[in-house]
Amino acid sequence: MIREKVRVSTQTPRWKCVESRADGKRLYYGRFILSPLKKGQADIIGIAMRRALLGEIEGTCITHAKFEKIPHEYTTIVGIQESIYEILMNLKEIVLRSNLDGTRDASICVRGPRDVTAQDIILPNSAAIVDNTQHIVTLTEPIDFCIGLQIDRNRGYSRKIPMPTNFHDDRGYPIDAVFLPVKNVNHSIHSYENGSHEMLFLEIWTNGSLTPKEALREASRKLINLFIPFLHAEEENFHFENNQNEHTDELPIDLCELKDIYIDQLVELPARFYNCLKRSGIHTVMDLLNKNTDGLMKITHFRQEDVEKVMNILNNNISQFLSRRRGLF
């Protein structure tokens, strides 16, 4: 009996999906278990995972709409059943799935009479509609209906700036965006072995742009990346300076900054490459730069063409990351 207790207490925690279902195109549910955990660990992990799931995962939304010759958002137009305000609210509810970086253009251009839905949105190749049946507007007469749209990938909330009702120019209308693919998260704890061990239960609801399992993995990656800096040796002479008199038109490359850029931030890095690099202990851009071609070729399942693709992706991203850190974008 004592041997059994020792075996369980040293066992590596494992997770398992015990329930997974789709309650609709825009509502997915998953229930997961992580065990065995020592007393107190389940609460630490549960709280951290809940905050990461609700706050750190990025989503994609329509953030801007441009109509032709519309005086204000409460305008009603002959041949269109909804007001402009109602159309904007419908666009706000559209659920998108993407791997975008930055803002991309989209559009709708149809002719009535007909019911216009999400499937009528013309999107860039890197984005897709989750539910094509989502309603946008009803055209009651044979008129042309065109909207220019902007879509963006971000996290959290983005509130539009209110405009006067008589405002109109070529900028169109910003739309409130809710970049939250995870709708809700619950965590609960089950104790066993007289309270010495715990089992963590996680319940995750998503909007369909991610499955609960994908959301769980993405949140885990975000948390791991947040703690990676503590694994590096402390930098000597680390201090902040406010150099007001220095020239700001130059962009010297400080390689130390690359320790704070993680490989999951590399745009267009395929999931297979990411997983291979992480398993090999490569977490940051600096780690990747420290590996030569021969070192990358030793990574399991990596081929010569894979190494070339990774280095091309790295070269395309590194200057952009450094520029963003200096506030140029």
N, C-alpha and C positions, 0 to 999 in steps of 0.2 A: 504493500500500500504506500509506503514511503517512497519507494522507487517511482511509482506511478506519478506521485505529486511532483517530484523533481523533474521528471520527463516533461510534464505538461508546462511547468513554470519556465523551462528553457526553450520551449517550442516557439518557432518563428511565427508571428501573427500572420494570418492569411485572411483574404476577403473573398466573399462569395455573393453573387446576385441570387437572392431567394425568390424574387418576384419581379416580373417585368411585363408591362402591358401598355397598349395605346388606347386611351379613352376617346381618341379623336385625332384628327390630323394636327391639331394644335395643343394637344395635352397628352404627354407621356408620363408614365409613372414607373419608378424602380425602387426596390427595397434591397438593401445590402447589409451584410454582416461582416464585422472584422473581429477576429479573436484568435488566440487568447491574448488578453491584455492584462497587465498588472493593475492593481488598485490605483485609481486616479488617472490612468492614461486615457481611458475611454472619454472622459469629460474633456480633457485637453484636446484630443483629436477631433471630437465631435464639434466643439465650439469653433475651432480653427477651420474645419472643413465647411461648416455652415456659412461662416463669413466669407470664405473664398468662393464658394458656390454662388452666393448671392451678390458678391461685390467685385470679384476679380475676373470673371469670365466675360469675354466680349460677345456682343451680338451685332446684328446688322439691321438697320432701319432706313426708311425713307425720311430724309431730313429737310427736303426743300421741294416745292412745286411751283411751276411757272405757267400761268395761263395767258392767253392772248386777250388784251384789251379788257381786263376786268377791273372795275373801279375800286372794289373792296371785297373782303372775304364773305360778306353777308349778301352779296349780289345773287339774284335769281335770274336765270337765263331761259328764254323761250326754247322749248324742246329738251330741256334738262330738268328732271324731276327734283333733284337735290340742289340745295344752295352750295356755293363754293365752300362755305364753312363745313357743311356736312361731308363734302367730298374730301376735304383735308382730314377730317376725323376718320374717315374710312381708310385713307392712305396711311394714317398713323398706325392702324391695326394690322397692316400687312406684315406677315412673318416671312423673313428671308433667311436663307442659309448661304454663307459665303466665306471665302478666305481673302477678302479684300484688304488692301493697304491704302488708306486714304479715301478720298471721295471719288465716286464714279458717276457717270451720267446714265440715265435711263429715260424711258419715254412711253407714252401711250398715244396712239393715233388711230382712231376707229371712226366708223360712220354709222349713224343710227338709222332706224330705230333698233335698239338692242340693249341688253343688260351688259354693262362693262364690269368684268371681274379681274382678279389678280392675274389670270392667265394672259390678259391682253397687255401686260407690262413687258416691254422689250428691255431685257437686262444684259449687262456685260457677261462674258463667258464664265467669270469667276463667281457668279451669284445665281441663285435659284429660288423659286417660290416654293414655300412649304405647303400651302393650301391654295390651289388654283381657283377654288370656288368663292374666295373672299370677295364680297361685293364692294364696288367702288362707286358706280353711278348708273342711273337708268336714263337712256336717251329715248324720248318719246316721239321724236320727229327725225326725218332724214337729214341730219346735220353732221358736219365734221366736228369731231371732238379730239383735241390734241393737248397734251400736257407734257412739259419738260420736267423731269425729276432728277434729284440727286440722292444717291444712297451712300451711307457711310457705315463703317464698322468701328465700334467703340465700346466702352463699358459704362455702367451707371445710367444717369439721366442727362438729358440735354433739353433745356427749356428754351422755347423761342422768345424773341424780344417782341412784346406787344406793339402793334402798329395802329396808328389812327385809322378810323373807319374810312376816311377819305383819302388814304394813302394809296398810291399806285405808281410804280415805275417798272423797269425791266428786271428788277431783282426778284420779283415773285414773292412767295410766302414761305417763311421757315415753318417747320413742323416739329412739335414736341416729339422727342424720341426717347423710347424706353429700351436701352440696350441691355436687356436682362433675359437671356435665354432660360434661366432657371426661375420658375414661378414661386416655388416654396421648398423649404427643407426642414425636416424634423429629425432630431436624433434622440435616441433613448438608450439606456444602459441596463444590462442585466448582469447581476453579480452571481457568482457561484463559487464553490469550494470555500464555504464559510466567509465569503467576501474578499478572499485573497486574489481572485481573478475576475475579470469583467469581459463582457461581450458588448460591442457597440453596434447598434442598429441605426442605419441611415435611410431616410425616405426622401426621395427627390422627385419633384414634378418639373417638367420642362415644357416649353412652348412648341416643341417639334423641330426647332432648328438644330437642336442637339438631342441625342438620346440621354437618359439619365446616366448610363454607363460612360458615354463620351464626356459628359459634364463632370463626372467624378474624376476621371483621368486628367482632364484639363485643370480642374481645381488643384489636384495633387501636384501637377507640374508647376503651377503658379506658386504654391507654398514652398516646394523644394527650391525653386529659383530665388525666393525671398531669403532663404536661410543660407544659401551657398556662400555669400560673402563672408560669413563667420568661419568658414572652413579654411579661408586663406589667411596667411600670416598677416599680422597687422603692419600696415605701411609705416615706415619711419618718417618722422617729421611731417606727419599728416596734420594739416591745418587749413582753415578757411581764410581767405584774404579777400578784401574788397578793393580791388585795384582799379580805382576810378580813373587813374591817369594813363593806364595802358591803352595801346591801340587795339581796337576791336575789329579792324577790317582784315586781320590775318587769322588763319585757322591752323595753328601748329598742332600736329598729331601727337597726342600723349597716349602712348600705348597702355599706360596703367588704367586708363578709362575703359579699355576693352575688357577688363575683368568684371565690369558691371553690366556688360551686354551679354545676354544669354542666347544660346543657339536657337531657342524657340522663337526669338524675335527676328530671326533671319527670314525675310520675305521669300515665299515660294520654296522653302525647304521642305521636301516631302517627308511624310511621317516615317517612312522606312529609314531614311537617312538619319532623322532625328533619333529614332530608337537605337540604331546601331552606334551612333556617336555617344549617346548617354550611357549605354552599357559599357562603353570603353573608357568611361571616366571623363569624357569631354563635355563640359557644362557651359563654358563661356567661349566667346570669340577668341579671347587670349589663349585658352586651352587649345583651340583649333589651330591658331597660328603657330603654336609651339610644336605642332606635329608636321613633319615633312611628308612628302609623297609616300616614301617607303613605310613610314609609320601608319599612315592611313590605309595603305594596302594590306596591312596585317589585321585590320578590323574584320571580324567575321562577316561574311556575306557582302563584303565591299569589293567592287571590281574597278578596273582602271577608269572606265567611263564614269563610274560613280564618283571617284575622287575628283575627276575633272569638273563634273557638275557641281560638287560641293564647293570647290575653289572658285568657280565662276559666280555662284550665288554669294559667296563671301565677299568677293571683290566688288560685286554690284551693290552690296549693302553697307560696307564698312564706312565709306565716306559719308553716306547719308546719316548713319547713326551718329558719327562724330559731329556733323553739322547741327543736328537736332539738339545735341547736348549743349552746344554753344549758343543756342537760341536763335539760329538763323532761320528756322521754319516755325 
